[in-house]
Amino acid sequence: MWALIKLNLDWAEAANLRMTQLNEIEEFHLHAYESATMYKERMKFVHDKKILKREFKSSDLVLLFNSRLKLFPGKLKSKWSGPYKVVNVSPYGAIELESEDGTRTFKVNGQRVKHYLGTIGEKHLVEQFSLKDNPTPTPTIE
Protein backbone atom coordinates (compact mmCIF):
# COMPACT_ATOMS: atom_id res chain seq x y z
CA MET A 1 0.00 0.00 0.00
CA TRP A 2 2.54 2.51 0.98
CA ALA A 3 4.80 3.57 -1.83
CA LEU A 4 8.40 3.65 -0.92
CA ILE A 5 10.01 7.00 -1.41
CA LYS A 6 13.63 6.80 -2.26
CA LEU A 7 15.66 9.51 -0.57
CA ASN A 8 18.94 10.66 -1.94
CA LEU A 9 21.17 10.61 1.08
CA ASP A 10 24.31 11.52 -0.85
CA TRP A 11 24.59 15.19 0.14
CA ALA A 12 27.11 16.13 -2.54
CA GLU A 13 24.98 14.70 -5.35
CA ALA A 14 21.79 16.33 -3.96
CA ALA A 15 23.53 19.71 -3.65
CA ASN A 16 24.88 19.42 -7.20
CA LEU A 17 21.39 18.57 -8.56
CA ARG A 18 19.83 21.51 -6.69
CA MET A 19 22.50 23.93 -8.00
CA THR A 20 21.83 22.70 -11.55
CA GLN A 21 18.09 23.30 -11.13
CA LEU A 22 18.71 26.81 -9.74
CA ASN A 23 20.98 27.63 -12.70
CA GLU A 24 18.32 26.41 -15.15
CA ILE A 25 15.69 28.64 -13.48
CA GLU A 26 18.04 31.62 -13.61
CA GLU A 27 18.71 31.00 -17.34
CA PHE A 28 14.96 30.79 -17.96
CA HIS A 29 14.41 34.12 -16.16
CA LEU A 30 17.23 35.75 -18.14
CA HIS A 31 15.76 34.51 -21.43
CA ALA A 32 12.29 35.80 -20.46
CA TYR A 33 13.78 39.22 -19.51
CA GLU A 34 15.63 39.48 -22.85
CA SER A 35 12.50 38.50 -24.79
CA ALA A 36 10.42 41.13 -22.97
CA THR A 37 13.08 43.78 -23.63
CA MET A 38 13.20 42.96 -27.35
CA TYR A 39 9.39 43.02 -27.54
CA LYS A 40 9.24 46.46 -25.88
CA GLU A 41 11.88 47.83 -28.27
CA ARG A 42 9.96 46.54 -31.31
CA MET A 43 6.66 47.99 -30.04
CA LYS A 44 8.35 51.36 -29.34
CA PHE A 45 9.74 51.38 -32.89
CA VAL A 46 6.29 50.64 -34.38
CA HIS A 47 4.65 53.30 -32.19
CA ASP A 48 7.27 55.96 -32.97
CA LYS A 49 6.99 55.23 -36.69
CA LYS A 50 3.29 56.13 -36.59
CA ILE A 51 3.87 59.52 -34.90
CA LEU A 52 3.88 62.26 -37.50
CA LYS A 53 6.44 65.05 -37.09
CA ARG A 54 4.68 68.33 -37.81
CA GLU A 55 6.39 71.71 -37.84
CA PHE A 56 4.30 74.73 -36.81
CA LYS A 57 5.18 78.42 -36.95
CA SER A 58 3.51 81.45 -35.41
CA SER A 59 0.47 82.68 -37.36
CA ASP A 60 -0.19 79.22 -38.91
CA LEU A 61 -3.81 78.09 -39.02
CA VAL A 62 -4.48 74.72 -37.41
CA LEU A 63 -7.37 72.39 -36.56
CA LEU A 64 -7.70 70.98 -33.03
CA PHE A 65 -8.68 67.33 -32.40
CA ASN A 66 -11.62 66.98 -29.99
CA SER A 67 -10.96 63.75 -28.08
CA ARG A 68 -14.32 63.81 -26.29
CA LEU A 69 -16.10 63.14 -29.60
CA LYS A 70 -14.02 60.00 -29.92
CA LEU A 71 -15.76 58.60 -26.83
CA PHE A 72 -19.29 59.70 -27.79
CA PRO A 73 -19.25 59.99 -31.59
CA GLY A 74 -21.93 61.80 -33.49
CA LYS A 75 -22.77 60.18 -36.78
CA LEU A 76 -21.73 63.06 -39.02
CA LYS A 77 -19.95 65.24 -36.47
CA SER A 78 -16.35 66.18 -37.19
CA LYS A 79 -13.75 65.44 -34.53
CA TRP A 80 -11.72 68.49 -35.60
CA SER A 81 -12.60 72.04 -34.53
CA GLY A 82 -11.15 75.33 -35.61
CA PRO A 83 -9.37 76.90 -37.36
CA TYR A 84 -7.18 78.34 -34.62
CA LYS A 85 -4.17 80.60 -35.00
CA VAL A 86 -0.80 79.49 -33.60
CA VAL A 87 0.59 82.09 -31.20
CA ASN A 88 3.65 80.35 -29.78
CA VAL A 89 5.40 76.99 -30.22
CA SER A 90 7.48 75.61 -27.34
CA PRO A 91 10.51 73.40 -28.07
CA TYR A 92 8.94 70.34 -26.39
CA GLY A 93 5.73 70.16 -28.42
CA ALA A 94 3.26 72.37 -26.54
CA ILE A 95 1.49 74.85 -28.81
CA GLU A 96 -0.31 78.00 -27.73
CA LEU A 97 -3.42 78.65 -29.82
CA GLU A 98 -5.63 81.69 -30.19
CA SER A 99 -9.38 81.31 -30.72
CA GLU A 100 -11.00 82.34 -34.00
CA ASP A 101 -12.31 85.62 -32.60
CA GLY A 102 -8.99 86.35 -30.84
CA THR A 103 -10.46 86.62 -27.33
CA ARG A 104 -8.68 83.75 -25.60
CA THR A 105 -5.48 81.72 -25.85
CA PHE A 106 -4.81 78.21 -24.57
CA LYS A 107 -2.04 75.60 -24.72
CA VAL A 108 -2.45 72.12 -26.22
CA ASN A 109 -0.27 69.15 -27.04
CA GLY A 110 1.25 69.40 -30.52
CA GLN A 111 0.01 65.90 -31.43
CA ARG A 112 -3.62 67.13 -31.17
CA VAL A 113 -3.34 69.70 -33.98
CA LYS A 114 -2.90 69.53 -37.74
CA HIS A 115 -2.44 72.16 -40.42
CA TYR A 116 -5.58 73.86 -41.73
CA LEU A 117 -5.55 73.93 -45.52
CA GLY A 118 -8.53 76.25 -46.12
CA THR A 119 -8.56 80.02 -46.02
CA ILE A 120 -9.77 82.06 -43.08
CA GLY A 121 -13.18 83.63 -43.42
CA GLU A 122 -14.39 80.93 -45.78
CA LYS A 123 -18.19 80.83 -45.41
CA HIS A 124 -20.76 78.83 -47.35
CA LEU A 125 -24.40 79.63 -47.99
CA VAL A 126 -26.57 76.77 -46.78
CA GLU A 127 -30.29 76.42 -47.36
CA GLN A 128 -32.35 75.16 -44.46
CA PHE A 129 -35.65 73.43 -45.08
CA SER A 130 -38.30 73.33 -42.43
CA LEU A 131 -40.42 70.20 -42.65
CA LYS A 132 -43.21 71.44 -40.40
CA ASP A 133 -45.24 74.48 -41.50
CA ASN A 134 -43.21 76.75 -43.75
CA PRO A 135 -42.32 75.08 -47.11
CA THR A 136 -40.05 77.98 -48.28
CA PRO A 137 -36.32 77.61 -47.66
CA THR A 138 -34.60 80.08 -45.37
CA PRO A 139 -30.99 80.85 -46.34
CA THR A 140 -28.47 80.96 -43.50
CA ILE A 141 -24.78 81.63 -43.44
CA GLU A 142 -22.68 78.94 -41.82
C-alpha positions, 0 to 999 in steps of 0.5 A: 500500500505505501509507496516507498520514497527513495531519498537521496542521502548523498549530500554532494549529489543532492547539492549538485542537482539543486544547483543545476536546477537553480541555474536552469531557473536563472537562465529561464528568467534571463531569457524571459527578460531578454525577450520582454526587452526585445518586444518592448523595443519593437513595439516602441519602434512601431509606435514611434513610426506612426507619430507624425512630425509636424512643424508649426510656426507662429500665425499658422492656421491649425485644426484641433482634435476633440478627443471627447467626440471619440468617446461619444461619436456623433454620426456626421460630427467632425472630430476636428474644430477650428481653425485656430491661429498658432501664437507660440510653439514651445521646443517640447511640443506644446502649442499656444493657440488663439481662438477664432475671434482672438479673445482667448489663448490656450495651450495644447499638445502638438500631437492634437493639432494639424495644419488647416488647408482652407482660407480664413473667413471661408463661409458657405451659404446653406439652405435650411428646409423646415419640414413642419409648416413653412415650405419655403427655404430660409438661407443661412450663413454657416 
